[in-house]
């Protein structure tokens, strides 16, 4: 018994070691693709291949439906990265993962899982009249084939399907179902109203219960995740994931927003004035007949940003084009934006980068509402943290803005300011960038404070960020000092285990060096922890020793005659 306790005690003391489970055996393929049409359809957000065109690049390279794109030119796959390669001019290398073949068992008639009993706290399940319930076969016919069933990009589908993937046991799903049905009714009523005539293709609402009929789960595994409900719109061989409050008005607005025409043609100054009321929009000054390929590329860029941004084509020679540079050219209009001119050829990659960069003001006010868009833009964001209640810091912020406008011309970085005096800003900063805040041992319950003014940086959907007391000096900020800051491995924080350990080390070091009280607390805490560990080891050693003594006492002693 003692040895068993020793074994488990030792295992407890080495729980810092992390073991990664082996991945299921599968096939890894490396293929080289040319820019342009790939000849495959996919759920582009996750990289899962859903269609292979006969005779296309995918078919000739042995790609199959169900394969997953994992890397592009040695980098982890992202939808934005493959868009850049498709719109580029050089071949690119793609790594494909193919799951191991599992023999398909003979089909059996399994009873459908009974629906959970109705919870009185849940709204009643709707009698769906405007949204259509699907099974896996209907999904193939009414969703997949509608958006991916033809190679002609000019043929408009009869509708754009919006699908809610849900589970019968999921409480959030049960609350979202009536809202989804109400949204379907709203869109249907608007479609049938005589006041709306210019929308070419409308959204159509569908539902798929993932734990319902046989085969439904396979569909959900391809398009879903572990969190439900999942709402997606499918159009133009891509899908868009809903990530907003699950309310009828929001569902309806989002469905109409994402299914609108990607590009609108403007010809008069009145058209421009009308669009200016909508906010920021991007203009391509080009002839839709002479520059057909450029207009198609512009539409693809619009589809990449259709949830947030507006795109138009302005006809050369029209009154709307009077103030624009000569065709073909691009420009942007919106409150406070100062677009830099596009340099080089108008490819999909260059246009995407130009839009991503110029959608923001020269210096943007960073908040919970702008953080996501700036992180996804693909450029490092250099942010200045200050307290608006401090006059000196306000002046320093103004100097930072002047400097940022100069450095922005390098087209390498986005710039932002964030006011710590705003309580909402403080909350989201402490959540997203916790190391900006340090514990204060003089406080009653160790309240956290952030030193201002200071500079930090962030980039990417996973919110990799950089912070360090040895930050760039705002007074002498330069492209070189920013580059050095971003190259500092100690300043970088991401979601890795190593960064987590580094963050804990930074927290302890800053607490100990911040004040005498912090140093005393750190020393005392270290001694207490050491004593606890020593006590555990002593107890385990005593248990093991007592067990050995018991084993010795059970051994018979040979007597001398």
N, C-alpha and C positions, 0 to 999 in steps of 0.2 A: 504493500500500500504506500509506503514512504517513497519507494522509487517512482511510483506512478505520479505522486504529488510533485516530486522533483522534476519529472518530465514536463508536466503541465506548467509548473512554476517557471522553468526555463523558457518554455514557449511564450509565456506571458511577458517575460523580460525582453524578448526579441521581436515584439510585435511591430517595431518600426520597419522591419523588412517587408517589402511589398512584393508579392508573387503575382505575375501576370499569367492568366490562363492561356493555354495554347489555343491559337485560332484553329477553326475547323480547316482540315486539309482542303485545298482547292487548287485551281489552275491559275497561274499568273501569265498573262500574255503581254508582250511589248510590241506595239505596232507604230508605224510612222504614217501620219496622215498629212494631206495637203490642205492648205487654207481653202476656204470656200465651202461648198456643199459636202457634208460628210456622208450622206446617204444613210443616216440613222435618225431615229426619233428617240427621245429619252425624257425621263423625269429629271430635268436638268438640275434642279436644286440638289438632288442626291446623287446624280450621275448614273442612274439605273437605265439601261437600254430597254426601250419598249417597242422599237420597230427597227427592222433592217431592210433597206430598200434593195431589191434584186439588181445586181450589177453596179451598185454604188461602192464607195470606198470601204464602208463597213463590211459589206458582203465579201469583197475581194480580200480583205484582211482577216476574215474568219470570225468577226464579231457576231455574237448571237444575242437574241432577246434574253433578258435576265442578267447579262453581264453588267458589271459596275466599273465605271471609270474611277480609278483611285489616284493617279498622278498624271501630271502633264509637264513634260520637260523636267522631271525630277521634283516638281513642286506638288504639294497636296492639292487635289482637285477642288476647284470652286467654279461656279457657274460663270462668274466674271472672267476667270482665267481662260476658260475654253472659248468664251466670246472673243477675247483678244486674239487668240490663236486663229480662230476661224476668219476673223477680219484682217489678219496679218498677211505677210508676203512670203514667209519661209515655212518649210515643213516643220512639224512638231511631233514629238514622241509621246505616246499615250500608253500608260500601264493599265491593263484590264484585269480585274479579278473575276473569275468564274467559279461559282459555287460547285462543290462536288455533286456528281449525279446521284440522286437517291431514287431507287426503283419505286415507281408509282404503285401503291397497293391496289388490289381489286376494289372497285367502288362498292361500298356497302350502304345500305339504307340505315342511316343513323338518325335517331329521333332528334328533332330540333330542340335546342336548349329552351326550357320554359322561361317565359318572361318573368322577371322578378315582380313580386307583389307590389302594388302601388303604394308609395309612401304618401301619407296625407299631406306632408309638407311640400310635395312636388306638385307642379301644375299638371292638369290632366293631359294625357297624350292626345295630340290633335287628330282629327279625322282629315288626313291630308287631301286637299282638293287642288292646291296650286303647286305644291312640291310633290315630286314623284318618287315613290320608294322603289329601289332597285335590288336585284340580286346580281351575282357575278356575270351571268350571261347578258342581262340587260345593260350592265355597265359597259361591257365590251361593245355592244351595238349602239348605245345611246350616248356614250361619253367618248370612249377611245376612238371608235371609227369616225365619229363626227369631227373630232379635232385632228386626227392623225391619219385618216383613211384615204387621203389623196396627196399626190406629189405637187399638185397645182397650187401655188401660193396666191393665185389670182381668184380662185373660187371661194366665195364666202360661205361659211357653214350656216345651217339654218338657225343655229343658236350657239351661245357659248355656255357650256355646262358649269354650274357651280354645285359642288357636291359636299355634303356634310357626312363624314365618316364618324359613326358613333357606336357606342356600346350600350346594351340594355341595362347593365348594372351601374353605368356611370351617372352620378347625380347631376353633374354639370351638363351632360348631354340631355338629360330629361328636362332640365330647365331651358336649354337652348332650342329644343324642338319647336315649341309654340312660337318662339321669336322668329325662327327660320321660316315657318309657314306664313307668318304675318308678313315677313319681308317679301316672300314670293307673291303674295296677294298684292302688296304695294306696287311691285314692279309690273305685274300683269295689268293692273288698273292704269298705270302710267303708259304702258305700251298701247293700250286700247283707247287712250284719250286722243282726241283730234289735235291737241296742241303740240304733240311731239311727232315730228315727221322726219327728222334728219338722222335718226339713229339707224344704221344699216343692220346690225346684228344685236339681238337682245340676249340677256342672260336667261337661262332656264334652270330651275332649282331641282336638285335631286338629293336623295338620302340613301345611304348604304349602312345597314346594321352589321358591324364587323363580326359579332358573335351570333349572327342569325343563320340564314340558309347556308348549306354547304358551298364552299368556294368563296364566300365573302371574305373570309380571313386572308386568303391569298392576295386578294386585291388590296386589302388594307395594309398588309405587310409591305407592299410595293410603294404605296402612296402615303402611308400613315407613320405613326411612331408609337411610343408607349403612353402618350398623353392624349386624352380625348376630351371633347370632340375636336376633329380636324376639319377645317373648311378650306377647300381649294377651288379655284377657278381654272379651267383648262381652255387655252386658246393658242393658236399659232404654234403648236407643237411645244408648248411650255406650260407651266402651272404656276399659280400665285397662291401663297399661303396667307390665310386670314389671321391677323394677330391684333385684334381690337376688341373692345367690349362687345359681348354677344347680345346685342339688342337689335330689334327689328329694323329700326331706322338706320343703324350702322350697317347691318347686313345689306339693306337695299342700296344705300349710298355707295358702299364699296363695290357691290356687284355692277352697278352702272358705271362707276369710275374706271374699273379695270377692263370692262368690255367696250368702252368707247373707241371710236376710230383713233388709231395711234397718231395720225397727223391730220391737221385741218388746213385747207388752203385759204389764204387771205389775199384779197386783191384791193380793198379800199381802206382808207384811213378810218372809216367807221368800224370796220372789222377789227382793226388794231386796237381802237379805243375800247371795244367790247371785251377783247381778250385781256387788256390791261387790268380790267376790273377783277379778273380771276387770280391775279398775282403774277408770279414769275413765269415767263414762257421763253422758249428758245426758237429762233427763226432760222430757217434755211432759205436763202435767197437763190432760187434756182428755177429753171424751166422744167415742169413735170414731164414734158414730151422729149426734150433733148437730153435731160439729165436723169433718165429713168432709174439707172442703177444707183446713182447717188441718193435719189429720193427713197428708194427701197432700203438703202443702208440707213438713212435717217429714220425711217419707220422702225427698223430693228432697234436702233438706239432708244427710240421712244418707248418701245415695248419693254425694254429693260428698266425703264423708269416710270412706267405708266401709273403707278400708284400715287406718286407725289408730284410729277412734273408735267408740263404741257409743251407740246411741240407743234410748230406750224411750218408751212411752206408759203413763201411770198412770191407772187408772180412778178417777174421782171417787167419793168415798164408801167406797172400799176401805181396808183397813188400810195399804196401801202409800202412801196419800195423806194420812195423818194429819199428817205434818210439813211438807207442801207448802203453798205459797201457794194461794189460791182459784183454781179453774179459770176460764178457761184461763190457764196460766202455764208458765214454763220455769225449770229449775234444773239444777244439776250436782252430782255427787258424785264424790269422788276424793281421793287423798292430797294434802293441802296446797292444793287449789284453793279459791279464795274468789270465787265467781262474783258479778259485779255484776248487779243486776236489769236486765232488758230494758226499754228505754224506747221508747214509741211502739207503732205497730201491728205485729202479727206477720206480716210479709211474708217472702218468701223471702230478700230482700236483708238485712233486719234480723236475721233468725234466723241467716243464714250469718255475718254479721259478729259477732254475739253469741257463736256457737260458736267462731269463729276466735280471738276475744279471750280467752275464758274457759277454753280448753283448757289454759292454762298457769298455774302458780303465780304469785302476785304478783311474785316475783322468782325466775327460773328459773336453775338452774346450766347455763351454756352449755358444750357439749361437741360433739364430732364427731357424737354421736347426736341431739342436740336442735337443732343449728344448722339443718338442712334444714326441719324443721317450723316453726320460728320465722321463717325467711326467707320461707316460703310463706304465712304467716298474713295478709299484707297490711298489716301495721302496722310502722312503724320500730321496730327493737329497739335500746334504749339499754343498752349493756353496760359494766360496770365491770371493768377488768383490774387484778388485784392479785397479790401474792406471799404465799401463806399462811405462808411461813417468816418473814415480817416482821410483828411484832406491831402496829406502827403502821398498816400497810396493812390488816391484819385489822380493826382498829378502824374505819378509814375505810370499809371494805366494809360493816360493820354499820350505820354512819351512812347510807351510800348506800341500803341496804335499807329503812331507816325512811323516808327521803325518797321512795324509789320507790313505796312503798305509798300514800303520799299523792297523788303525781302520777298514779298509775294510775287514779284516780277520774275523770280527765279523758277517759278512754277513747281517747286518741290514740296512746299508746306502750306497747310491751311492755318489760319490764326484765329484765336478766340480769346475773349475775356470772360471771367466769371466772378460775380459779386458774392462773397461769403456772408455778407450781412443779410442776404435773402435766405430765409429759413428753408425754403424748398430746395434752393441750390445746395445748402449745407447737407441736407438729407441725402440727395442723390450723389453728391461727392463722397460722402462717408461710405455709402453703399458701393459705389463703383470704383473709387480710388482710396481705399481705407488707409494706406500708408501716408496720405497727406495729413492725417490726423495722428497726434501723438498723445499718449497717456500722460497725465499730470499727477504725480504722486502727492502734491500738496492739496489736491481736491478732496472732497469728502468721499466720493466713490470713484475716484480716478476718472474724472471727465476728460474727454479728448478735445484737444485744441489744434488748430492748424495755423502754422506760421505764415504770415502775409507781410509784404507781397512775395510771391514766388512764382516760378515757371515750372510747369510740368507738361508732359506730352502723352498722347495716346493714339492708337490706330487699330483698326480691324474690328470685326464683329465680336471677337472674344475679349475685346477691350484690353489688349496689351498696353501697358503704360510705363512711363519713365518718371521717376521722382528721385531726387537726391538733394541733400543740403548743399552739395557742390554744383548747383544748378547754374545755367548760363546767367550772366549778369544782364538784366534787362536794359541797362544803360548802354552796353556795348554789344548788344545782340547782333549776331552775324550768321550767315549760312554755315561758316566753319564751326562756330561755337555750338550751333544746333546739331550739326553732324557729329561732333565729338560727344555731346550729351547723349544722343541716340546710340552711339557706339559703346557706351559705358555699360558693361554687363551687370555691374552692381546696381545700377539705377533701374534696369529693366525688370518688370514684373509681368508674369503671365499666369496661365492656369496649370503650369507644370508642378510636380511635387517639389522639384528643386527650388522653384520660386516661392512655394509655400513655406519651405524651411528657411529660405533667405528672409522672407517677410517677418517670421517670428524672431529671427536673429536681430534684424533691424529694430524691431519693437523693443526688445530687451536692452539693446545697446543704447537706444535713444532715451529710454526710461532711466537707465543708470547714469547717463551722462547729462541728463537734463537738469538735475538738482541734487542737493545732498540727500533729501528725503528719498528721491528715486534710487540713488545709489544704495542707501541703507536698506530700502525695501528689497532691491535686487539681491543684495548679499544675504539677507535673512531668508528670502524665499529659496535661494540656492542651497543654503544650509539645511533648511527644513526638508527640501526635496532629497538632498543627499542622505539625510538621516532616515527618511522613509525608505529609500532604496536599500540602505544598509540594513535596516530592520527586516525588510522582506528577505534579503539574502541570508541573514542570520537565522530567521525562522525556517527557511527552506533547508539550510544546512543542518539545523537541529533535527528536523523531521527525518531527513535522509540518514543522519547518524543514528537516531533511535531505531530506525527500521533495520539498519545493519546489525545493531546490537541484538534486536529481537531475532534476526535470522541466525546469529551465532548461538543464541540460547536454545534454539530449536534443534541444533545439530547434536546428535548423541555423542557422548564422550566415551572413548574406549578405555576400559579399566584394565589395570595390570593384575594378573593373577599372582 
